[in-house]
Amino acid sequence: MFSNTMAESALNDDQQSAIDHRGSPLLVVAGAGTGKTKTLVARLAHLIETGSAPDRILLLTFTRRSAAEMVHRVGLSTDPLAAAQVWGGTFHATANRLLRQFGG
């Protein structure tokens, strides 16, 4: 259960379930103001803390600012060097990066 810098009571049952989810892909769909960012940040920190390789984690969002903010928050709640290794960015920037890296 994620509890580093966030009080456990700050997360509802659905958020905690998303953070603890293991073994298969996970899609989180929620409306505005429901804590999606907080949940994703907590999930990323949890994955890093439980041994997932940060450079094998992909965080996609619609704005550079949002992706940078989430990676920054992860760094505040866990190892900042590990958080910096997360592949975080926009859908377009990440696709561009993948094409440049593997396009040949």
C-alpha positions, 0 to 999 in steps of 0.5 A, a space after each residue: 500500500 502506497 504511503 510514503 508522502 501521501 496519507 493513506 486516507 488521502 486515497 479512496 478504495 478505487 485509487 488504491 486498487 489502481 495503485 496496487 494493481 499487478 499482472 495485466 494492463 490497467 486503464 484508468 478512466 475518470 472525470 475531471 477533479 477525481 484524482 487521476 494525477 494523484 493516482 498515477 503519481 502514486 502508482 508510478 512511485 509504487 512501481 519504482 518502490 516495488 522494484 519495477 525498472 523505471 526505464 521500463 515505465 511509460 507515462 503518456 499524457 496530452 501535455 508536456 507540462 502535465 508529464 513533467 509535473 507527474 514525473 517531478 511529483 514522483 521524484 518528490 515521493 521516491 528516488 528522484 534519479 529513478 523517477 527521471 528514468 521514467 519514459 514520460 511525455 506526450 503521445 506525439 513526443 514519445 512516438 517521435 522518440 520511438 521512431 527516431 530510436 527504432 525507425 531504421 
